[in-house]
Amino acid sequence: MNITFQDTHEFSKKELERLFLSVEWSSGHFPDKLAVAMRGFQTVFSAWDGDKLIGMVCAMDDGVMNAYVHYLLVDPAYHGHHVGRTLVDMVKNKYRDYLRVAVIAYDDELTFYQNCGFVKSRDASPMFITSLWT
């Protein structure tokens, strides 16, 4: 296993579909939209095992104060290899001078994000209008 990390916005639809479905995210059923979405993010860091896409983190920002981590996913076969932690560290480094970096964490991932330095809000809740089922 030779894991490398890249700063790129270009992925094949097949790579995105495989990665997103590996974590059972419904957005993996829309690889055409995912390919366009990746080009729209300000920040996309990806993890590779050779030529296999195994993880990514995507963030949006306002250019100076606030950044929002939208996607963080790692192929389950690579859990425990510090791929997710490395991707989060790359985002934290890029946005180190920003006043806020936010993420909406699913309950199952709260501990992971807390171990990465995020703090659960005591007075805010995420809200959605969505047609995705995961």
N, C-alpha and C positions, 0 to 999 in steps of 0.2 A: 504494500500500500504506500503510495507516494502522493500525499495530499498537498495540493498547491492552491493558492488563492489569487483571484484576479479581480480587477476593476473593469468590468465590461457591461454593456447594455444589450449586447447581441447574443441571442440564443436561438437555436432551432426550435420549432414548435414541438418536435418530438422530444427534445431534451427537457423542455418545460413540462410537457404532459407527463413524462415518466416521473420526474421529481415530485411534482405536486400530487400525483396519484399515489406515490409511494407513502405519503403521509395522510392519504385519504382526504385531501382537500378537494371539494367540489369544483373549485376553479380550474383544476386539472382537466376538466371536461371541455374547457374553452381555450385550447392552446393558441388559437389565432388571436384572441383578445389578450392573452398573457404575453405573447411576443410583442404586441404593440405597447402594452402597459410597461414592460421592462424598459423600453426606449423613452418612456415618459417620466420615469423616476429620476430625481437628481442624483441619487446614490444607489448603486447596485454593486455589491461585492459577492463573488461566487467562490465556491469550493469545488475542486476537481480531484478525482482520482484518475490520473491519466487523462483520457478524453471523456470521462463520464462525469456529468454534472451531479454532485452529491449534496450541495447545499447552497443557500443564498440568503442574503439579507437585502432588503430594499427600504429606502427612506426618502421622505419628502421633507423639504425645509422652506423657510421663508427667507433664507439668505443671510440671516444675522442672529436671530434670537431663538427660534423654535424649530425643532426637528421631530419628525414622527416616524418611528419604525413601523412600516406597514406589514412586510413579510419577513419572517425568519423561519426557514424550514431546512431540515437536514434529513436525508434519507435514513430511515431507521437502522439500516445495516451499518451505519457509521456513527450511531449514538455511542457516547463514551469515548470518542476519539478527540474531544475538544474542538470539534468543527464549529458548533454553534457558539461556543464561548469565544473562539477566535473571530468569528464574523461580528459578534456584538462588540468585541474590543476594537475592531476596525472602525465600526460606526462611532463608538465613543471617542476614539482618537480623532476622527474627522470633525466631529462636532464638539470637541473639548472646550471651545470658547463660546458656545451657545449657552443661553440661560436655561433652556429646558430641552430635554430629549424625552419623548413620551412613547409608550408602547401600550397597546391593549393586549393583555395577556389572558389567555384562556385559563380557567381555574387550575387545570392540570399542570400548567407551566409556571405558576406563580413562584414556586421555589427556585426554579432555574433563573428567572429574571431577578428575583431578590438576590440570589448569589452573584449576579452580574452587576449589582449596585442599584437596581431600580427599587423604588419604594411604592407600596400600594397606597393609593389615595384613600383618605378617610372621608372625603366629602364630595367625591365625584364618581359617576358610573358611566361606562361606555353605553352608547345608544346607537342603533342601527336602523336603516331601511335597507333591506337586502332580499334578494331572491336566491342567494346561495344557501345551501343546507349545511355546510361545514365551514 
